[in-house]
Amino acid sequence: MPRPDIIWHGTWDKGKGFVKKAGTIIFAGTVLIWLLSNFGLHGYTTNISQSFAANLGQLLLPAFKPIGITTWQPISALLTGVLAKEVISSSMMVLFHTSNQTALIAALGGSFNMLSAYALLVFILLYIPCFATIGTIKSETGSGKWATYSVVSSLFISYSLAFLIFQIGSLFM
C-alpha cells in the first residue's frame, strides 16, 4: 500500500503542473483574442466590430446560422478554443466586454435562446480536439492522416449534431 505522503506529493506535483500548463494556455488564448479584437485592417481599433476577430466571425457566420448562432463573437471564441476548450469562456468574456461570469451570462442571454445554447454546447463538446491532442495523434500514429481524420470527423459530427438539435428543436419551439 502506498504511503499517504507519497500519494500527496505525487498528486500535488502533477496537479500543480496541470494548473500551470492550463493557466499558460488560457492566458495565451486570452491574449490572442484580445489582440484579434483590438486590431483590424487599419491597425488599433476601439470599435470591436472592425477588428480581425469580428471579421473572422462574420466571415464564418453564415455557416453557423443553421445551428442557431446569430452573432460573430461565439464563432471567434471557437477559433481560440483549438488552443484549449477552456479558452472559449475567457475569449467570450473578452469579446462581449465583460469582466466576470455573471456579466457574461447576461450578455449571452441576448445572443442565445435555450435551443441555440444547447446546440452551441454540443458543438463545443465535440468539435476539433485541441492542438496538443492533434499533435499527440500525429506523433503516436506517425501519420498526419489520422490527425486530419480526427479534425474532419469531429467537425462533421459536432456540426451535424448541433444542426439536428437546433433544427428539430425549432420545430417544437
Order of alpha helices (4+ residues) and beta strands (2+ residues): alpha-beta-beta-alpha-alpha-alpha-alpha-alpha-alpha-alpha
